[in-house]
Amino acid sequence: MSMRSKEQSESKPMTAIRRIAMQYPEVEEGTSCVNRAFKVGNKSFLFLGMKEETYQVRLKLSDSLDEAMQLAEQSPNNYSVGLHGWLLVTLPHKLPPPKGLMERWIAESFRLLAPKALQGHAIHAPSAIAASKKAQKKSPKKKVP
C-alpha cells in the first residue's frame, strides 16, 4: 500500500496530527506493529493508529502529565496515562482533539525523545508557535500596580 492510499484512508484529525509530527527536523515516518511511528534519532516520539471507528495517538509527556491525568479522569475512554509518561488518546474519527492540545503534546514528546541538538526545534514548529500566540492573546494580562 502506498503512502498516498494510506493518507486517503486517514481521518482529517489523523492527517493533521501526521502533518504536525512531520514539521520537525529529521523526523522519519515508519511503522511499529500496525501503527505509524514517527521517529527522531531512532527513537519514536509519536505513534498513530486507526481502528474502524477511532484513531489512537500515543506520545510521551512530562510537563503536561498532570493535564493528561485530569483528562483521563474526566474521559477515561479517550485518555489513558501509562507507565513512564506515555499517554494513549483514543478519539472517534469525526472528533478532533481539543484545539492546540496535540500541537503542544507532540512538541513536548519530540523534545523529550529527540537528540539534544534537535530538542530546541520543538518550540519552533509553526503550529506550536501559532498555538502559543493564540493562548497568549486569550489570557488576560495582569496589571502591575
Secondary structure as UniProt FT lines:
FT   HELIX           3..9
FT   HELIX           12..22
FT   TURN            25..26
FT   STRAND          27..32
FT   TURN            33..34
FT   STRAND          35..40
FT   TURN            41..42
FT   STRAND          43..50
FT   STRAND          54..60
FT   TURN            63..64
FT   HELIX           65..74
FT   TURN            76..78
FT   STRAND          79..81
FT   HELIX           83..85
FT   STRAND          86..92
FT   TURN            93..94
FT   TURN            99..100
FT   HELIX           101..113
FT   HELIX           116..119
FT   HELIX           120..124
FT   HELIX           126..138
//
